[in-house]
Amino acid sequence: MTLRILVVYSLLLLKSLVSEAQTYTRIPPLQADGFPIADVSIWLKDSPDGLPSKLTDSTELVRFYRAFGISEAELYNTQINGSIWVKLIVETKDITKEEITAEKRPSGMFAKGGQGDFPVLYENSRSKVTFILNGGTGIFNEVNTFFGEGAAFTQGNPIATDPAGQGVRFWGEAFLEPGLAAITKLGNTRAYAYGAASVLISGRNTSDIYSEGATAFADFERLYAGILWAGLGKERDLNINISAGRNFFQLNDAFLISRISGSANAGARGNVYLSSRTAFEKTLLASISKQNWHASFFFLEPAELAKTNQSNINITGGSLDWHKNPHYEIGVTYLTISNGRGFYAIPEGRIEKRGMYIINPKVWLKRIGGTGAYLKSEYAYQSHRTADMKSQGWYIGGGYETSWKWKPNFYYRYAHLSGDDESTVTYERFDPLLTGGLGLWVQGINNRKVIGNGNIISHRVQVQTYFSKKWDVSLDYFFLQSDELLNLGGLAPIKNLESNKLGQEVTLSTRYFLSSHFMLLGIFSHAIRGEAIRKAFSNPTYDWTSFQLAIFMFY
C-alpha cells in the first residue's frame, strides 16, 4: 500500500519519496520476503527540493505510530540476501479537501482499468490485491568444474547424470513466477488477513554442472496465509503476526538458516545457479514484538528434490531478541530437529539427526563510538537429546563503513565450525543446517560445492563499494582450512584428509538495478585448490573458475 498519512488539523499529507541510498543498495520489496529487518529509520523533508533529515529511529517509533499509520517503506540492504534496512522518507505538503477525498478513492487496474497501475489490481483504504510476477534468466560458464574431478566428487548423487569436470561447461537457465497476493483489514479491528499464491516454472537449455540435458519443471512456490494484529495495547506498540503454508524464512544473517536454502533447485528443476525456488515446503511462523523486544517461533520443512524417500527433516525453534537500533542487537535462539530420517556419519555407524538441538546466542554492535565501525558475532552450541554429540560453531566479524566517495565497506570475519576428533567417542562435527546465501555464508561459490560448510575454519576479507543506490560491487577473499582431518559427512574423495589446507577463493560480484523492477547480477569466482584436494587424487587437479551473468525481474 502506498504511504498516505493525513493530519486533519493541519491538512498535511505525508508521502513516501524516492531517496538516495547512503551505504546501502535499494531493493524491491518482493526481493526482501523472508529476510530479517535490522533497522528502521524515518526521515523528514520540509520541501520537495530539500534534503531529508533524520526524524527518529526504531527506538522511538512508538510516538510516531501514535500519530500516523504506515503501510510502505523503501528497503535497502548491504549484502546479497542479507538483512534489510527500512527507510521511511516523508514530505509535508499542503492539500485541499477535494484532494483528500480523491486520495480515498479506490485505485488499481480493476478500479481504473489503467495498465499504469500494474501490478496493483485493486487498492482502497482497507484492502490491497496485487499481481506477483517474478522471473529471471542467466548464462553460466564453468572451467574445470569440481577441480576437474566431477565424477569423483558427485559419486552417489542421484541427480549427477552428467557431472562436469575438466574443460568448459556452458548453459542457460530461466524461470517465471506468476501469482497473487492480498491483504485486507478485518472489520473495525486492528487485525489484517493476508496471503499469497504463486506458481514457479523453471528450466535449463542443456546440461548443467550435475545433470544431463534440457529440462522444465512447474510447481507451487508461495502458498501461505496469515493474520497480522498491528498497533495493539495502550501504547500501540504491540504487534502479532502468525502465518502458515509454503513461505520464506531466514534466521538472522543465515549462519544457521538461509532463506535461499528453503528449497532445492537442481536436477529436474533446472535452476541450480539461479536458485529460483526458496520457499519452504511447510512453515508455521509466529512473532510478537513490543518496543525493543521481539519474540518468534518457527516450524520449517525444506522442499526436497526427491518425490519418494524424502528425509522430511523438521526444524522447530524460537528466538528472543532485544534491539537498540541502530547501536546493538542481542538475542538467543533455540532450535531442534524435531522429526525426520536424516543421519550423521560416524566411524562406528551413524547418529540419527532427530533429537539434535542448538543454543545460538548473538551480539551485533553497530556504529560503535558514533563511527562506521561494527561487530557481529554468533555462537552455536550443538548437542543431542539421546546421542553423545557435542559440537560448536561460531564466528566473529568486524568492519567499517566509510564516508568516503563510493562508501567502501571493509569487513573481516573469522569462523570456526568444529570437526569430529577421531580420538574421542563424542561426535563433534558441527552441522550448519541450512546455512547459505551469496555474500553471507556461501564461503566461496565453487569451494562450497566440494567442501560444504562443516569441519571448516575460514578467514573472509571483503571490500564492498556502493557507487549509487542502484549499483554495488563486492570483492571477497576466502581462506579455508579443515578443523580435523577426519571428514566423514563430506564428499567421498575427501572423507579422510591428508592436509587441513582446503583451498582459497576470490569472488567478484556486482548488482545493478536497471529499474525498481529489474536487477543485473554478475559474478566471477576463481577457486584455488588446496593441498587437501590435490592429495585426494593421483591424477592432476585444476583450479576452478566460474562466470555468471543473470537478470532478475521483480513485480
N, C-alpha and C positions, 0 to 999 in steps of 0.2 A: 504494500500500500504506500502511496506517496505520502510524504510528511506534510500534513496540513494541520496547523495548530492555530486556533482562533482565540484571541483575548478580547472579549466583548467590550469591556470598559474602554480600552484604548484603540479598538478596531485595528489591531495589528495581526498580520498573518506571517507565520514563520514557515519557511520552505527550505527543503534540502537543496544544496547547491553543489556543483562540481568543485572539488578543491584540489589544491596542489599537494601531492604526497611529499613527505619530508624524507625519512629514511625507510619508507615502505613503498611497496608496489600496490596500486589499487587493483582489486579483483572483483569479478562479477559475483553477486550473491549466490547464484547456483553453484559456483565452484567452492563455496565455503561450507556446504552442507556437511555436518558431522564434525567439523573442526572446533576445538575449544576456543572460547573468547578470552583473550589475555588482557584486554584493556578497553575501556570506553571513555571517550572524551567528547566534550561539547565545545564548539567554537561559535562565536557571535560575530556577525557582520552588521555594522550600522548602516551600510550603504552598498549598492551593487558593485561600486568601484573600489570599495575599501578592502583592506586585508583583514582576515578573521583573527580575533584574539581569543585565547582560551578562556572559557567561562568557568568551567568546573571539570572535575574528573569523576571517575566512577565511585569514589568515596563520598561524594556529595550529591549523588543523583537524587536522593530522596526529595529534597526541596524542589528540584527541577520537575520531577514527576508529579508533584502536588499541583503544579500549575499547568503542565502540558501533557498530552498523550502522544507518545512517539511510536511510529509504526515502520519507519525505514531509515537506514543509515548507509553511509559509504563504508566499504570494507577494504582493509589493507592487510598485507602480510609480508614478513621479512624473508620467508623461505618457501620454496615449493612444498606444498602440503603441510605448512606449519601453522602456528597459532594465528588467530585473527585479531586485528585491532579495529574497533568500531569507532569511526569519527563522524560525529554529527556536526553539520555546519548549518547555522540558522541565520536568516536575514530578516530584519524588521522592514515592513512595507505598509504604506497607507493603503486602505482598501475600502470600497464603498459597500453599502448594504446589498446592492444588486450583485456585486462580485462575490460577496459571501454566499448569497443564495445560489449563484452559478456553481460555486465550488462544491455544494452539497448534492448536485445532480449526479446521477449515475454516469459512469464512463466505461470505456472498453469497447471492443469490437461489436459485441451484441447490443450495447446501448446506443452507440452512434453509427455502427456499421462501417467505421473507418479502419483501413489497414494500418494507419499510423499508430494505432493503439496496441498493435501486436507486441508482445504475446498476451496482454491482458484481455480476457474475454468479457469480463463484467466486474465492475467495482462500484460499490456505494459505501456509505458511512458504516455499514455493518459487515459487509462480506466482500470477498475477492475470489475470482476464479481466473486462473491463468494457464496458458498452454506451456508445456515443457517441450523444448526442442534442443537437445544437446547432440553433439556429433564431433567427429574428428577423423583425420586421415594422416598417415605418415609413411615415410620411406626409411628403411633401415639397412645399414651396411656393416657387416661384421668381418673382421680379418683375423684368422687363426682363433676361431671360437673355441672356448674351453681349453685355451693354450695349445690347440692342435690335437687334443685328445678327447673329442666329443663322445666317441663310442664308449670309452672307459668311464668317463665321468657321468654318463647317463644310464649305465647298465642297471637293469631292474626298474627303470622308469617307464610306465606303460604308455606314456604319450610320446616317448622318444623313438618314433618310427623312422626318422631320418636325421640323426643328430649332426650338426655342423662340426667341422674340425679344421684341419689345416687348409688355408686358402681363403676365398671370399664367399660370403653368403649374403645375398641381397633380396629383399622382398618388401611388400607393402601391406598395410593394414588399414581398416576403416571401420567406423561404427556410427550408428544413428540411434538416438533415444527420444522418441516422441511420448508425450504423456500429458496428464492434467494434474494440477494442484489447486486446492481450495482451502479457504478459512472463513468462518462465519461466527458472529457473536451469538451466544445463546440467550435469547430473551433480554431481560434487563439486568442480567448478572454480569459479573466480570470474567465469565468463562467463555472460551473460544474453542470450537471444534475445528480440526484441520486434518488434512490427509493428502496423499499423493499416490498416483499410479502411473507407471510407465513401462514400456517395452523396449528392450535394447537388442538391436540387430548388429552383429559384428562378423568380421571375416578377414581373410588374407588372400592374396593372389597366388602365392606359391609357398614352398617350404620355408618355415622359419628356422630358428636355431635348434628346435626339437623335432617338429612334426613335418611329415611329408605332404606336399601338395596344397591346393587351394581348399578353402572351407568357408562355410557360412553358418551362423547359429543365431537363434532368436529365443528370448525368454523374458519373463518379467524382471525388472530391475527394482524400481521403487514400488512398494505396495504396503503402505502403512497408514495408520490413523491415530489421532491423539487428541487430548484436551489440555488446554492451557488456561490456568487461572492467574490473572495478572493484576497487580496493584491491590492485593488484599491487605487487611489489617488497618489499624488506625493510622499508621504512617504510610500506608500504600506501598510498602517495600517488600511484601511477601509475594513470591511468585512460585507456582507449582506447575510442573509440566510432566505429563505421562503419555507415552506412545507405545505402540506395538506393531510389529509387522516386519517387512523387508525394508530396512532403514540403514543409515550410515552411523558410524561411531568411531571416535578416536579418543584415546586416553592420553591426556597431557600432550607432549610432543612426540608421541609414537615410540617411546622407548620400549613399551611392552605391547601396546595395541595400536596399530595404524589403521586409519580409515581406508588406505589403499589395499590393505590385506583382508578386507571383508569378503572378497570373492576371488575365485581362481579365474584366469583368463587364457590359459594356454590350451594346447591340443585343439579339439574341435571348435573351441570358442574363438580361436583365430586372432586374439589381441594380446599376445604375450608381452609386447612392449607398450602398446597404447594403454593397457590396464583400464579398459573402459568400465568393467564391472567392479564396483566397490561396495555394493550393498550386502549386508549380512543376510543369510538365509532366514534367520529368525532373530528378532530383537525384542526386548522389553526394557524400556528406558524410563526412568523416573528421576526427577530432580526437584529440589526445593531450595530457594535462595532467599536470604533476608539480609539486607545491607551488605556487609563484607563476607558473610558466611554462605557457603554453597555445599549442599549435600546431594549425592546422586547414587542411584542404584542402576545396575545394568545386568542383563542376561543376554548372551550372544551365542549364536551358532554360525560359523562361517559357511559360505556357499562353496561346496566342494565340486570337483570335476566329475567324479565317478557317480553314475546313477545307482550302482549297486556296490555293496561292500564299503559303504562310507564309514568313516570313523565317528561321525556325529559328535564331535567334541563340543561340549557346552562350557562356557566360561561365565561364572556368576561372581559379582563383586559390587563394591560400593566405595565411594570416596567422600572425604570431608576436607574442604579447602577453606582457607581464610586469606582474603585478598586485601592488600593495602596498595591499590594501584595508584600511581604507576611504580611504586617503590619495591614491594615484595609480595610474594605469594608462598604460603606454606600449606602443605597438605599431606594426607596419607590415604593410601588406597589398600584395600584388602580384596584379593580375588582368589578364586579356586576353580580348578577343573572339576565341575560337578557331575559330569557324565561323559560317556564316550568310550571308544575302544582303542585309543592310541596307547603306544608303549615307548619307554626309554630303553635303549640297548645298553646292557652292562656285560662285563666279561663272563658272568655266570648265567646269563639268560636275559631277562627283561623285567622292567618295573612298569606296572600299569600307570598311565598318566592320571586317571581318575583318582582324586584324593590329593593331588599336588596343590599347594597354596602358596601365595606370595604376599608379603607385607612390604609395601612400597611407599616410604616417605619421600618428600621432595622439598627443596628450598630453592626458590628463584629470587634473585635480587636484581633490581633494575635501577638505572640512573643513580648509581652509588655515588654518594657525596655530591649530588647535583650535577654529575657529569654524564657522559655517554657510556660509562663502564657498567657492565652487567655480569652476573654469575649465575649459572644454572647447575643444579646437581640433583640426582636421584639415586636412591639405594633400594635394592630389591633383595630381601631375604626370602629364599625359596626352600620349602620343606614339604613333607608329605605326612598325611594322617596315618598311614599304615605301613609305609616303607621307610627304610633307612636312607633318607635323602636330605642333604643339607648343602645348598649351593647359594651363590650370591652373584649379583651383577650390580655395577654402579658406574657412575660417570661424574666427572666434574669438568665444566667448561666455562670459560670466561672470554669476554670480548669487549670491544669498544666501538661505539657508533660515533663517528667523527662528524664535525660540522663543515668539513672541507668541501670543495667542489665535487659534485657527484656522490657525496655522502658515503665514502667507503666504510665498510663494516669489517673489522678484523676479529677473528674467532679462533680459539684453540680448545680442543676437547680431548681428554684422556678417558678411555672407557675400559673397564675390566669385566669380562664375562667368564666366570670360572669354568675350568675343565675338570675332568674326572681324574683324580690321583689314583693310579692303579695300585699303589702301596697300601691303600686303606679300603675297608669294607664299605664305608659310606659312599653313596653315589653323589658326586659333586659337580657334574656338568650342568651349567645354568641353561634353562630353557627360556629363550626370549619370546616365546609365544608367537604373537602376530606383529612383531616389530617390523618397521619398514618406513617407506616414504622417501622419495627422492629429495635430497638436500637435508634429510634428517637422519634416518638410521639405515639407509642403503649405503653401507660403508664400502663404496666402490661398486658401480653398477655391474662390472664384469666379475671382480673377485667374489662378490656376494653370491653369484650363481654357483660357485665352486666351493667356497669355504663356509658359506652360510653366515650365521650370526651367533653361534655358540662356541665356547672354548676360544675366545678371542681377546687379545689385548690390542687396543687400537689407539693411534695418535691421528688426530684430524686437524688440519690447518685450513682455514677458509678466508678468502677475501671476497666480499660481495659489494658491488657498486650499483647505485641507483642513478642512472642517467636522467630519468624522469619518472613521473608516476606511471608511465606506460612501459618502461624498459629497465630491466635489471640484468646484470651479468655476475656470475659467481665462478670462482676458481677454487677447487678443493684438492687437497693432497691427503692421502691416507697411507699410513704405515701400519701394517697388520702382522701380528705375531700370534702364536697359539700360547695358551696358558699351560697346557700339558701336552705331551707327545701322544698319549692315548687319546684317540679322537673318534671313538665309537659314537655313532649318531651322525657322523659326517659321511660324505660320499665314498664309495667303495675304494678308489685308489689312495685315499688319504685317511683311512681309518686308523692307521698306525703311522705316525710321522717320524721321519729321521732328522728333522730340524724344526725348530719353532718359528722359523722365518717364512711366513706365508706369502707375503708379497707387498707391492706398493701399487697405488693407482692415482692418476691425475685426471680430474674431470672438469671440463669447462662447459657450463650451461648458461643459456640465456633465454629469457622470456620477453616477448614484445607483444603488447596488446594493440592490435591493429585498430580496434574499437572496443567499446564496452562489451561486445559480444564475440569477438574473435581474438584468439591468442596464438602466437607463433612460438614454438619451443624448439630450440636447437641444442644438441648435446654432442660433445666429443669426449671420449674417455679412452685412456691408454693404461692398461694393467700390465705391470711388470711382475712376472712370476718369481716367487721366492725360492729359496733353496729347498723348502719342503715339497714344492711342486716338482722341481727338477729331479729330485732324488726319488720321487714316486714312480718314475718311468725310466726304463732302459733306453727308450727311443728319445730323440731330441724333442724338446718342447719349445714353444714360441710365445712371445709376448702377444697380448690380445688387444685389438683396437676396435672401437665402435664409433660409428657416425649415425646420428639420428636427427631427423627433421620432421616435425609434425605441426599441424594446425588444428586448433580446437574451437568449437562453436558452443556458446552458452546462451540459451534463452529460457 
